[in-house]
Amino acid sequence: MPALDVIIVNWNTGDALRECLQSIAGALDPSFTINRVVVVDNASRDGSADGLAAAGVRVDVVRNPVNRGFAAACNDGARDSRADYLLFLNPDTRLFADTLTKTMAFLESPAQATAGICGVGLLDEHGQPSSVGARFPSPLLIFGEATGLSRALPALFPPHRLTGADLPATRDVDQIIGAFFLVRGGLFAALGGFDERFFVYFEEVDFSLRAKQAGFRSVYFADARAYHRGGLSTEQVKAARLFYLLRSRLLFGFKHFSRPSAWLVFLTTFLVEWPARLLFALVQRQNGDVAETNAAYKRLLAFVRTPGWRDPR
């Protein structure tokens, strides 16, 4: 029987974490074993990581005294794992009764021996398909996202995200999003886990690209489903969310792109996207968004003045 560890990173997610754990308990099956369910709490202040014993599944809680970010917390939860598979699961997800049974059977089939990462169909609160995967970023893709051209002219500027509606059947993708990110344990160990420079965002993009370079595929498995609300933690801190998104994108560019391409992304971020975001907020009369955008970019300007930030590791 294949063995599975489930790692959940929590930051002030309220009752959603307990509901997620209860759904894990409801998805157990004799065809696989769950060695551990680990909740890594990044210094939550809402008590969401307390009293989890009543969730119906045994939980090991790792309490970080400060918010170490998503990538580092995932690595904390996976440390010393001996499981065949690691499932990184967001606390705002809920599994269905057959989610794990179907997905584990799929990955255990001989045809999927080179599938290193697997995701499933994710449904939003209205039961509609939500983001399940993405294309690897490129300077063209980033420019399209920054200017809104990916929505106006998707044939010329492909959007970054892919939803279940875009993927009607099981197929390989560049990247599975981190809400339900199932990885072979040996691959995770071989790649040294997530790059902890990505505080949040792009850590799974970077990992998926390194996995592909190592000869492993990322697969969207259409026959299994899970619920995903999305943004439960990050919507609490919108300016910080935008800062970390842009910061991680710049880090990814200077790690994986050529230097001219990375600098093109840098210039797009500051000279194109910043004014575009401000203009959109002003047109929509969203003064709060103007303030949050400027706050995020001020933090980003301070970050790019840090010596050595462009050095890939």
C-alpha positions as CSV (number, residue, x, y, z in Angstrom):
1,M,0.0,0.0,0.0
2,P,1.3,3.5,-0.8
3,A,1.9,5.8,2.1
4,L,0.9,9.5,2.2
5,D,1.8,12.4,4.3
6,V,-0.6,15.5,4.2
7,I,1.0,18.9,4.9
8,I,-1.2,21.9,5.6
9,V,0.1,25.4,6.1
10,N,-2.2,27.5,8.3
11,W,-2.4,31.3,8.9
12,N,-5.5,32.6,10.5
13,T,-8.0,30.5,8.5
14,G,-10.6,30.1,11.2
15,D,-13.0,27.2,10.8
16,A,-11.8,26.3,7.3
17,L,-8.9,24.4,8.7
18,R,-11.1,22.1,10.8
19,E,-13.4,21.5,7.8
20,C,-10.4,20.6,5.7
21,L,-9.2,18.1,8.3
22,Q,-12.7,16.6,8.7
23,S,-12.8,16.1,4.9
24,I,-9.5,14.2,5.1
25,A,-11.0,11.9,7.7
26,G,-13.9,11.3,5.3
27,A,-11.6,10.4,2.5
28,L,-9.6,7.6,4.1
29,D,-9.6,4.3,2.3
30,P,-7.9,0.9,2.8
31,S,-6.1,1.1,-0.5
32,F,-3.5,3.6,1.0
33,T,-2.3,4.7,4.3
34,I,-1.8,8.2,5.7
35,N,1.3,8.2,7.8
36,R,0.9,11.8,9.1
37,V,-1.3,14.8,8.8
38,V,0.9,17.8,9.7
39,V,-0.5,21.3,10.3
40,V,2.3,23.9,10.2
41,D,0.9,27.1,11.8
42,N,2.6,30.3,10.8
43,A,2.0,32.3,14.0
44,S,-1.8,32.5,13.7
45,R,-3.6,34.9,16.0
46,D,-7.1,33.5,15.6
47,G,-6.7,30.2,17.5
48,S,-7.4,28.2,14.3
49,A,-4.6,25.7,15.1
50,D,-6.0,24.9,18.6
51,G,-8.3,22.0,19.4
52,L,-7.7,20.1,16.2
53,A,-8.0,16.7,17.9
54,A,-11.8,16.8,17.4
55,A,-11.4,16.9,13.6
56,G,-11.5,13.1,13.3
57,V,-8.0,12.5,12.1
58,R,-4.7,12.5,14.1
59,V,-2.9,15.8,13.5
60,D,0.7,16.8,14.3
61,V,0.9,20.6,14.8
62,V,4.1,22.5,14.2
63,R,4.0,26.0,15.6
64,N,6.3,28.6,14.0
65,P,6.8,31.6,16.3
66,V,6.8,33.9,13.3
67,N,5.2,33.6,9.8
68,R,8.0,31.9,7.8
69,G,6.0,31.9,4.6
70,F,4.4,29.1,2.6
71,A,7.5,27.5,1.0
72,A,9.4,27.3,4.3
73,A,6.4,26.1,6.2
74,C,5.8,23.3,3.6
75,N,9.4,22.2,4.0
76,D,9.0,22.2,7.8
77,G,6.0,19.9,7.5
78,A,7.7,17.6,5.1
79,R,10.9,17.2,7.1
80,D,11.8,13.6,8.0
81,S,8.9,12.3,5.9
82,R,9.2,8.6,4.8
83,A,6.0,8.5,2.8
84,D,5.8,7.6,-0.8
85,Y,3.7,10.7,-1.5
86,L,3.4,14.2,0.0
87,L,0.1,16.1,-0.4
88,F,0.4,19.8,0.1
89,L,-3.1,20.9,0.8
90,N,-4.5,24.4,1.4
91,P,-6.6,24.8,4.5
92,D,-9.4,26.3,2.4
93,T,-9.8,23.1,0.5
94,R,-12.2,20.2,1.2
95,L,-11.8,16.7,-0.2
96,F,-14.6,14.5,-1.4
97,A,-14.9,10.9,-0.2
98,D,-13.2,9.5,-3.3
99,T,-10.6,12.3,-4.0
100,L,-7.6,10.4,-2.5
101,T,-8.7,7.0,-3.5
102,K,-9.0,7.9,-7.2
103,T,-5.8,10.0,-7.3
104,M,-3.6,7.5,-5.5
105,A,-4.8,4.7,-7.8
106,F,-4.1,6.9,-10.8
107,L,-0.5,7.6,-9.7
108,E,0.2,4.0,-8.8
109,S,-0.6,2.8,-12.3
110,P,2.4,1.9,-14.4
111,A,1.5,4.4,-17.1
112,Q,2.2,7.2,-14.6
113,A,5.6,6.2,-13.4
114,T,7.1,9.5,-14.6
115,A,4.3,11.6,-13.2
116,G,6.1,13.5,-10.4
117,I,3.3,15.9,-9.5
118,C,-0.5,15.6,-9.7
119,G,-3.4,17.9,-9.2
120,V,-7.2,17.3,-9.4
121,G,-10.2,19.3,-10.5
122,L,-11.0,22.1,-8.1
123,L,-14.4,23.6,-7.7
124,D,-15.3,27.0,-6.2
125,E,-18.1,27.7,-3.7
126,H,-20.6,27.8,-6.6
127,G,-19.5,24.4,-7.9
128,Q,-17.8,25.9,-10.9
129,P,-14.3,24.9,-12.1
130,S,-11.5,27.1,-10.6
131,S,-7.8,27.3,-11.3
132,V,-6.1,24.0,-11.4
133,G,-2.9,24.6,-13.2
134,A,-0.9,27.1,-15.2
135,R,1.5,27.7,-18.0
136,F,5.1,28.4,-17.1
137,P,5.7,32.1,-17.0
138,S,7.5,33.8,-19.9
139,P,8.2,37.5,-20.5
140,L,5.4,37.5,-23.1
141,L,3.0,35.9,-20.7
142,I,3.9,38.3,-17.9
143,F,3.5,41.3,-20.2
144,G,0.0,40.1,-21.1
145,E,-1.0,39.6,-17.5
146,A,0.5,43.0,-16.5
147,T,-1.4,44.9,-19.2
148,G,-4.6,43.0,-19.3
149,L,-4.0,41.9,-22.8
150,S,-4.2,38.2,-21.7
151,R,-7.9,38.9,-21.2
152,A,-8.5,41.1,-24.2
153,L,-6.3,39.1,-26.7
154,P,-5.8,35.6,-25.2
155,A,-4.8,34.1,-28.6
156,L,-1.8,36.4,-28.7
157,F,-1.1,36.7,-25.0
158,P,-2.1,33.3,-23.4
159,P,-3.4,33.7,-19.8
160,H,-1.2,32.3,-17.0
161,R,-3.9,30.2,-15.2
162,L,-5.8,27.2,-16.4
163,T,-9.2,26.1,-15.0
164,G,-11.0,22.8,-15.1
165,A,-13.0,24.3,-18.0
166,D,-9.8,24.7,-20.0
167,L,-8.9,21.1,-19.2
168,P,-11.8,18.8,-19.9
169,A,-9.7,15.7,-19.7
170,T,-6.6,14.3,-17.9
171,R,-3.4,15.7,-19.4
172,D,0.1,17.0,-18.7
173,V,0.4,20.6,-17.8
174,D,3.4,22.9,-17.0
175,Q,2.3,23.4,-13.4
176,I,-0.2,22.3,-10.8
177,I,-1.3,25.1,-8.4
178,G,-0.4,24.7,-4.8
179,A,-3.9,24.2,-3.3
180,F,-3.8,20.5,-4.0
181,F,-0.2,19.6,-4.9
182,L,0.6,15.9,-4.7
183,V,4.3,15.0,-5.1
184,R,6.2,11.8,-5.0
185,G,8.3,11.8,-1.8
186,G,11.5,10.8,-3.5
187,L,11.2,13.6,-6.0
188,F,10.6,16.2,-3.3
189,A,13.7,15.0,-1.4
190,A,15.8,14.9,-4.5
191,L,15.0,18.5,-5.4
192,G,15.5,19.7,-1.9
193,G,11.9,20.8,-1.4
194,F,10.6,24.2,-2.2
195,D,12.9,27.2,-2.6
196,E,12.4,29.2,0.6
197,R,13.2,32.5,-1.1
198,F,9.7,32.4,-2.4
199,F,7.8,33.5,0.7
200,V,4.5,32.8,-1.0
201,Y,3.6,32.5,-4.7
202,F,5.8,30.9,-7.4
203,E,7.2,28.3,-5.1
204,E,5.2,25.6,-6.8
205,V,6.1,27.1,-10.3
206,D,9.8,26.9,-9.5
207,F,9.4,23.4,-8.1
208,S,7.4,22.2,-11.1
209,L,10.0,23.6,-13.5
210,R,12.8,21.9,-11.7
211,A,10.9,18.7,-11.7
212,K,10.4,18.9,-15.4
213,Q,14.1,19.5,-15.9
214,A,14.7,16.3,-13.8
215,G,12.5,14.3,-16.2
216,F,9.2,14.3,-14.2
217,R,5.8,15.3,-15.5
218,S,3.1,17.4,-13.9
219,V,-0.4,15.9,-14.5
220,Y,-3.9,17.3,-14.1
221,F,-6.1,14.3,-13.2
222,A,-9.6,15.2,-14.3
223,D,-11.4,12.2,-12.7
224,A,-11.0,13.4,-9.1
225,R,-12.4,16.6,-7.5
226,A,-11.9,18.8,-4.5
227,Y,-13.4,22.1,-3.2
228,H,-11.2,25.2,-3.1
229,R,-12.3,28.5,-1.8
230,G,-9.1,30.4,-2.6
231,G,-7.4,33.5,-1.1
232,L,-8.6,32.9,2.5
233,S,-5.3,33.9,4.1
234,T,-3.9,36.3,1.6
235,E,-7.1,38.4,1.1
236,Q,-6.6,39.5,4.7
237,V,-3.5,41.5,3.7
238,K,-4.0,42.7,0.1
239,A,-1.0,45.1,-0.1
240,A,1.3,42.4,1.3
241,R,-0.2,39.8,-1.1
242,L,0.6,42.0,-4.1
243,F,4.1,42.7,-2.8
244,Y,4.9,39.0,-2.4
245,L,3.4,38.1,-5.8
246,L,5.6,40.7,-7.6
247,R,8.6,39.9,-5.5
248,S,8.3,36.2,-6.2
249,R,7.8,36.8,-9.9
250,L,11.0,38.9,-10.1
251,L,12.9,36.2,-8.2
252,F,11.6,33.6,-10.6
253,G,12.6,35.6,-13.6
254,F,16.2,36.2,-12.4
255,K,16.5,32.5,-11.4
256,H,15.2,30.9,-14.6
257,F,15.2,33.5,-17.5
258,S,18.1,34.9,-19.4
259,R,19.4,38.2,-18.0
260,P,17.8,40.3,-20.8
261,S,14.5,38.6,-20.4
262,A,14.6,39.0,-16.6
263,W,15.4,42.7,-16.9
264,L,12.5,43.0,-19.4
265,V,10.2,41.5,-16.7
266,F,11.7,43.9,-14.2
267,L,10.9,46.9,-16.4
268,T,7.4,45.6,-17.2
269,T,6.7,45.3,-13.5
270,F,7.6,48.9,-12.6
271,L,7.1,50.9,-15.8
272,V,4.0,49.2,-17.2
273,E,2.2,47.3,-14.5
274,W,2.4,49.8,-11.7
275,P,0.8,52.7,-13.7
276,A,-1.7,50.2,-15.2
277,R,-2.8,49.0,-11.8
278,L,-3.2,52.6,-10.6
279,L,-5.1,53.7,-13.7
280,F,-7.5,50.8,-13.3
281,A,-8.1,51.5,-9.6
282,L,-8.8,55.2,-10.4
283,V,-11.2,54.4,-13.2
284,Q,-13.0,52.0,-10.8
285,R,-12.9,54.7,-8.1
286,Q,-11.2,52.2,-5.7
287,N,-9.1,54.6,-3.6
288,G,-8.2,51.7,-1.3
289,D,-6.7,49.8,-4.2
290,V,-4.6,52.8,-5.1
291,A,-3.2,53.0,-1.6
292,E,-2.6,49.3,-1.4
293,T,-0.9,49.2,-4.8
294,N,1.5,52.1,-3.9
295,A,2.2,50.4,-0.5
296,A,3.1,47.1,-2.3
297,Y,5.4,48.8,-4.8
298,K,7.2,50.9,-2.1
299,R,8.0,47.6,-0.4
300,L,9.1,46.2,-3.7
301,L,11.4,49.1,-4.4
302,A,13.0,48.6,-1.0
303,F,13.5,44.9,-1.8
304,V,15.2,45.4,-5.2
305,R,17.7,47.7,-3.4
306,T,18.8,44.8,-1.3
307,P,22.3,43.6,-2.4
308,G,22.4,40.1,-4.0
309,W,18.6,39.6,-4.4
310,R,19.1,38.8,-8.1
311,D,21.6,36.0,-7.5
312,P,19.9,32.6,-8.3
313,R,20.4,29.8,-5.7
